[in-house]
Amino acid sequence: MELTTIWFIAIAVLFTGYFVLEGFDFGVGMLLPVLGREERERRAMINTIGPVWDGNEVWLITAGGAMFAAFPHWYASLFSGFYLLFFLILLGLIVRGVAFEYRGKGDTARWRRRWDACLVAGSALPAFLWGMVVANIVRGVPLDANFDYTGSFWGLLNGYALLGGLTMLLLFATHGAYFLHLRTTGDLSARARAIGLRLGAATAVPALAFLVWTQAAHGNGASLVLVVGAVLALVAGLALDFKGRGGWAFAATALTIALASAALFCALWPDVLPSTGDPANGLTAQNAAATEKTLGIMTWAAVVFLPIVLLYQGWTYWVFRKRVSVDRIPEERIPVA
């Protein structure tokens, strides 16, 4: 297998890992005002992701770094053409991170409501925009002979991309609901199960439409298998949540996200950023790649350091694996203003 193929797969795996892990983080953030009826419940929801949310973003940083080093032309064309989308994603992630830190610094209900709103916006905005980014990568964008993006921001707001954004937003919200069903107890867990059922049903229609559209317009034999698997996993998650099997329901939506992401990358291959104008101007894994020597050095570095990162993150999840109970969170007297 060529090194370009290995690194395309590696980047696909990194983005898939990011979507699976950060997906439930985003989902919990979006559901904060919906499921958190009072302050202790909202604190319990935040505590389920508090120890891991920033570590999950390491997958995104690593994916971006790998793309920069392994496929510099892909990185340059993507980040320049999608500049505003990435800026808004970054803004959402910054607002979300600040909200986590500053929410507990004030002692009034108004203060915390404002940061809760920032947490919701900082979770929903990146979730929706990531769906748009991935959809536009698979669909392709107008590129010139120098691989520069020649379209406008409004060209990225096409129907396929908007459907991809809606699908990812709802899928992440469902993923977060199943995660809360798994990681909390009592009434909060029961409400998370109930809203997970409604969100799962609402997700099924746009998700099926988006995957069918992807397969019809860009798919191949391998992506078809993955698309079918993603649909079956989503249905299985609904059935498992209905039966009260929170852990298995969460695993099913994780599998749904992983298979859907893999299907998109399969549909993209061997391109990395197709051109909707002249196909000769499109970026492929070959013409966008770094030198063989660079890829070789990166491969050895990944062999050494990747297991360390995976072991550390796995250890973090193991340490914080217990359910979070609202009863164990002390009550506070919070002034209204």
Residue pairs with C-beta under 8 A, 6 or more apart in sequence:
3 289
3 292
3 295
3 296
3 299
4 70
4 285
4 286
4 289
4 295
5 285
6 295
6 299
7 66
7 70
7 71
7 289
7 295
7 298
7 299
8 71
8 265
8 269
8 272
8 285
10 66
10 70
10 302
11 63
11 66
11 67
11 70
11 71
12 261
12 262
12 265
14 59
14 60
14 62
14 63
14 66
15 59
15 60
15 63
15 134
15 261
15 265
16 257
16 258
16 261
16 262
16 265
17 59
18 56
18 57
18 59
18 60
18 63
19 130
19 168
19 257
19 258
19 261
20 254
20 257
20 258
20 261
21 52
21 56
21 59
22 53
22 56
22 57
22 59
22 60
23 127
23 171
23 172
23 175
23 176
23 253
23 254
23 257
24 49
24 172
24 175
24 176
24 178
24 179
24 250
25 49
25 52
25 53
25 56
25 123
25 176
26 123
26 124
26 126
26 127
26 172
26 173
26 176
27 123
27 127
27 172
27 173
27 174
27 175
27 176
27 177
27 179
28 45
28 46
28 48
28 49
28 123
28 176
28 179
28 180
29 49
29 96
29 119
29 120
29 122
29 123
29 124
29 176
30 120
30 123
30 124
30 127
30 169
30 172
30 173
30 176
31 45
31 173
31 176
31 177
31 180
31 192
31 195
32 42
32 45
32 46
32 116
32 119
32 120
33 42
33 116
33 117
33 120
34 195
35 41
35 45
35 177
35 180
35 188
35 191
35 192
35 195
36 42
36 44
36 45
36 116
39 109
39 112
39 332
39 334
40 326
40 329
40 331
41 188
41 326
42 112
42 116
43 329
44 184
44 188
44 324
44 325
44 326
44 329
45 180
45 184
45 188
46 100
46 103
47 324
47 329
48 179
48 180
48 183
48 184
48 324
49 179
50 100
51 316
51 319
51 320
52 316
52 317
52 320
53 100
54 97
55 313
55 316
57 93
58 309
58 313
62 309
64 75
66 298
67 74
67 75
67 78
68 75
69 290
69 294
69 298
70 289
70 290
70 294
70 295
70 298
71 272
71 283
71 285
71 288
71 289
71 290
72 288
72 290
73 147
73 283
73 287
73 288
73 289
74 272
74 273
74 283
74 288
76 147
77 143
77 147
77 148
77 149
77 273
77 283
77 288
78 137
78 273
79 86
80 148
80 149
81 141
81 148
81 149
81 151
82 133
82 136
82 149
82 156
84 153
85 129
85 132
85 133
85 153
85 156
86 133
88 125
88 129
89 125
89 126
89 129
89 130
89 133
91 125
92 121
92 122
92 123
92 124
92 125
92 126
92 129
93 122
93 126
94 122
95 118
95 121
95 122
96 118
96 119
96 122
96 123
96 126
97 122
98 118
99 115
99 116
99 118
99 119
99 122
100 119
102 115
103 112
103 115
103 116
103 119
104 112
105 111
106 112
106 115
107 332
107 334
107 335
108 334
108 335
108 336
108 337
109 334
109 335
109 336
109 337
110 336
110 337
112 334
124 169
127 168
127 169
127 172
127 173
128 165
128 166
128 168
128 169
129 165
130 165
130 168
131 161
131 164
131 165
131 166
131 167
131 168
131 169
132 156
132 157
132 161
132 162
132 164
132 165
134 164
134 168
134 261
134 264
135 160
135 161
135 163
135 164
135 165
135 210
136 156
136 158
136 160
136 161
137 268
137 272
137 273
138 214
138 218
138 264
138 267
138 268
139 158
139 160
139 161
139 217
139 218
139 274
139 276
140 271
140 273
140 274
140 275
140 276
140 282
141 149
141 151
141 155
141 156
141 273
141 274
141 275
141 276
142 149
142 150
142 151
142 155
142 275
142 276
142 277
143 149
143 150
143 273
143 275
143 277
143 281
143 282
143 283
144 150
144 277
144 281
145 278
145 280
145 281
147 273
147 281
147 283
147 288
150 277
160 210
160 213
160 217
163 206
163 209
163 210
163 213
164 210
166 206
167 203
167 206
167 207
167 209
167 210
170 199
170 202
170 203
170 206
170 207
171 203
171 207
171 234
171 253
171 256
171 257
171 260
173 199
173 203
174 196
174 199
174 200
174 203
174 237
174 253
175 250
175 253
175 254
175 257
177 192
177 193
177 195
177 196
177 199
177 200
178 192
178 196
178 237
178 241
178 246
178 249
178 250
178 252
178 253
179 250
180 188
180 189
180 192
181 189
181 192
181 193
181 196
181 241
181 246
181 249
181 250
182 246
182 247
182 249
182 250
182 323
183 323
183 324
184 192
184 323
184 324
184 325
184 326
185 323
185 324
185 325
185 326
185 327
186 325
186 326
186 327
187 326
188 326
189 246
189 323
193 241
193 244
193 246
196 241
196 249
197 238
197 241
197 242
200 234
200 237
200 238
200 241
200 253
201 238
203 234
204 234
204 235
204 238
207 230
207 231
207 234
207 256
207 260
208 231
211 227
211 230
211 231
211 260
211 263
212 227
214 223
214 227
214 263
214 264
214 267
215 223
215 224
215 227
215 263
215 267
218 267
218 268
219 227
219 263
219 266
219 267
220 266
220 267
222 266
223 263
223 264
223 266
223 267
226 259
226 260
226 262
226 263
226 266
227 259
227 260
227 263
229 255
229 259
230 255
230 256
230 259
230 260
230 263
233 252
233 253
233 255
233 256
233 259
234 252
234 253
234 256
236 252
237 249
237 250
237 252
237 253
237 256
238 249
240 248
240 249
240 252
241 249
268 274
269 285
270 284
270 285
270 286
271 282
271 283
271 284
271 285
272 283
272 284
272 285
272 288
273 282
273 283
273 288
274 282
274 283
275 281
275 282
275 283
289 295
